[in-house]
Amino acid sequence: MAFDDPIVYPGQPGRSHLHTFFGNTGVTGNSTAATIANSGNSTCRGGIVNRSSYWVPSMIDTRDGTPLRPSESHFYYKTGYYGVVPSSVQVLPAGLRMIAGDAKNTTSSGPFAYSCHGDNIAAQQGPGIPNCPVGSEVWQHIYFPQCWDGVNLDSPDHKSHMAYPTAGRGCPASHPVPLPEITFNIVYPVTEANAPLRWRLSSDNYGSNLPGGYSAHGDWFNGWRADIMDTFVRNCDRPAMDCGSHMLGDGRVIY
């Protein structure tokens, strides 16, 4: 965890709200596309073949201000939704970065959801942090745009170079290049009754009369080794094959 954001505040360590980082272990506020791609270890399967960096605003227990440590994290690269033809999906370009969601959001609308997971629990999704029972888990889901303008690796708002597909139509003409759809799934265990009612994101700057979690957003910075990403897209995404979290579709696996 760190008060860093190399996409929104590049070269300005300590300026952002608290983030929880995954993937590349060497990321700081001074990180660049080159340092992310070529240095640091990784918490992801495959180690340094995936030096991508993933980060979200930290989940805070407002009782004492303690940031919660996720028990798991899952990052999916999917395809075949909203009219995007799987066989048309292209490789994520080196240096690409993007943000999904809005740190200033105060409403229930956005590319995010929460759900409870556990024994005898129906995993229904909703927009705010749910009061999941003891022994279960709160899952945070963040959905990234998958349509690229084909030119820019970033944009001033870190969003405009990307777009969401239109249901049944695929990518818009302004952003014609379909990429794998990235989804973050961050898992927080519930160990105390009603504890989630106290939880807020570090970016939740709105009244306590509303549920926590509306400012959910995710940052993603590409650090995949190019040949591995190409193999995964060619063998898994384009044929719409479920390769799990470690298979490359050609008989190889990453650990």
N, C-alpha and C positions, 0 to 999 in steps of 0.2 A: 504494500500500500504506500502511496505517496501523494503529495500535493502537486502532482505534475500532470501535464497534458501536452505532449510534443506535437499534437495536431493543432489544437486551439491556441496554445501558448508556446510555440517553438522557441527554444533558447531562453526560456524564462522559468527555470526550476522554482517550485514552491508557490506559484501564482494561482493555481486552480483549487477547486474544492477537492476533497480527498477522493482518490480513485483506488480501486482494487484492480491490479494488473494480473494478466495471465499470458502464457506463451513466453516470449523472449524475456529472459531474466535480467538482461543488461539495459533495459529501457529506462531512460531518465527524461527530464525536461529538455535536455540537450540532444536527444536522439534525432537522427535524420534517416532518410530512406537508405542511405549507404550503410550507416552503422547498424541499423536493424537487420538488413539483409546479410551483413558480413560479420557480425560479432554477437556475442551473448549466447548462452545456452537456452534451453527451452523446456517448459513444463509440459509441452504437448507430446503426444506419441510421435515417434520418429526423431525426437530431439532436434538437432540443428537443421534437419531438412525442412522444418517448419519453424522459422524464427519470427513468424508473424507475431504482432502484439495486439492483444485484446484487452480493453479496459472499460470499466463501468463505474458510476459513482458508488462509493462504499455504502453499505447498509449499516445504519447506526442505531444502537439501542439508546433511546433518548433518556432512559432512567439515569444513566451515568455517562453518556457520551461515548460508550465503547463501540468501536467498529467491529462488525461481525465478520468472521472468517468463513467463507463458503466451504462446504464439505466436498463439493464436486463442481465441475464446470464442463459443459459439452458445447462444442462449436461445430455446427453442421454446414456443409456446402452442398446445397440441394438444387434440383432443377425440375422443370415440368409443371410449373404452376402458372395460373393466370394467362394461359395462351402462349407461354414461351415454349417453343419446340425444343426438347432436350438436345437433339442433334445439332442445333444451331449455337449452342453455348460455347463461348470462347474462353480461353485461359485468362485468368486474372493477371493484368499487366504488372510488371515489376514497378515498385514505387507507388502503386495505387494506395490511397487512404480515403476513409470516409467516416461519416457520423450518421447514425440512425437515431431519431428521437430528438428531443429538445430539452436542454437543462433548465430552461425557463418556463416549461409547460406547467400549467396549474389546472388542467382539465383532464377528464377521463379519456380523451381522444389522443391516439398516437400509435406508433408502430411497436407497441409493447403489450404485455399481458402478464398476469400472475396466476398461479394455480397451486393447489395443495396436492401432494403426492404421498401415498402411504397405503397401508393395508385397509381395505374396505372403504377407500376414498375415491369418489369419482373426480377425475382431474379436469374439472370445468374451469375455463379461463375467465378472468375478469380484469378490470383495469387498475384496481388498487391492491395493496398488500393484504392478503386474506388472513383471517385469524385461524390458521390451521391448528389442529389439535396436537398435543404433546406426542412425540414419537413419529410425527410426519415431517414433511419438508415443504417449505415455500420455494417454488420455482419461479424465477424471473425469466421471461422470454423477450428477446429483442430481435426484431425482424429488419434486415437491411435491404435497401434497394438493390436490384440486380441489373439495371439497364444503364449502360455507360455511354457517354457522348462520343467515345472513340478517340478523344483528343487529350483531354486534361486529366492529369493524375490527382488533382486537387482543385478546389475552387475557394473563393474568399469565405464562403459560409461552410465549406467542407461538405456540402450536400448537392449543390447545383449541377455538378458534373455527373451526378447519378440521378436516376429516377426509378420509381416503382412501375411495374408493368400494369397495363389496364386489363381488367378481368376479361378473358376470352379473346383479347387482341394482342397480347404480348407487349413488347417494348414500343414506346412512342417513337415517331420519326425523329424527334429531337435527340433521343438517346437510343440509337438503333442497335447497339452492341449488347447482346445478352451475355451475362456472366453467371457463375454459380450464385445462388441465393444463400447468403450467410445468415445464420441464426445463432444467437447466443442463448444458452440455457444455464443460468447460474442458480445453484442449489444452496439453501440455507436450512439447517436442521432446527426444529422447534423442540426445545428442551424444558420449557416452562409454560404452564397454562396462561393463555392470553398475552404472551410475550410479543407476538407480531403486532398487537395493537399499539405497541410503543415504538415500533420500527419505522424509521424514516430514511430516505436516501440523503446523502450529504448535500445533494443539490435541491432537496425539497424545501424551497423557500416560500411557503404559503401556510395558511392557517391550519391549526390542528383540528379544526372542525371537518376537514376533508381527509380522506384516507391517504396514507403515505404511498409513495411510489409513482406519482403522476409525472415527475421529472425524469423518469427512466430514459436513459440514452446509452448508446454504446459507441465506442471508437474502435476502428480496425485499421491496422497498418500492415500492408503486405510484406512478408518476409519469407515466403516459401522459396525453396530452391526450385528454379525454373523447370528443370527436367521432371521433377517429382509432380509439380502442379500440372504440367502438360500430360503426364501419364495418367493422373487421376481423372482429369477432365475427359481425356480421350477414351478411357476404359470404363469409367464409372458414370460420370454425368451425362455424356452424350448418348450412351445406350440406355440411360435411366436404370442403371444397375445399383442395387444397394450394396455398397462396399464396406458398410460398417464404419468403424473409426480407425481401421488400421490396414485395410486391404487396398491394393492399387489396381486390381482388376486384371493383372497380367501374371498372377501367381506369386507375386512378391507381397510381403507385409512389412509394415513399419511398427516399431515398438517404442 
